[in-house]
Amino acid sequence: QVQLVESGGGLVQPGGSLRLSCAVSGIIPSIYSMNWYRQAPGHPENQRERVATLTDSYTEYADSVKGRFTISRDNSKQTVYLQMNSLEPEDTATYFCTAVQYCNYKFWGLGTQVNVSS
């Protein structure tokens, strides 16, 4: 089992920045990758967009956030971060942290809301 708790969402003006955090607990050595997804308002769960991925060997970003978002981790704090810069209204969404195990099972957090508006 892996437990994930997101935090750091809020209201920010266009052009601003936010840093999301994902506290990870449980069977951490079983985790292959950590990811951030987002679900835009009015969009169903099956249209969640994967925006960033972090493994031991690479990071990967969706084209929509490349150059603006950075995924990182602090192993001492068992926390994964998503630094979001140059935020746009189109970034408004609920952001979810996921952990994928080597057996390919995926755990989800409950999400944190990000609103980009003037």
Secondary structure, DSSP 4 states (H G I P E B T S, - for coil): -EEEEEE--EEE-TT--EEEEEEEEE-GGGEEEEEEEEE-TT--GGGPEEEEEE-SS-EEE-TTTTTTEEEEEETTTTEEEEEE-S--GGG-EEEEEEEEETT--EEE---EEEEE--
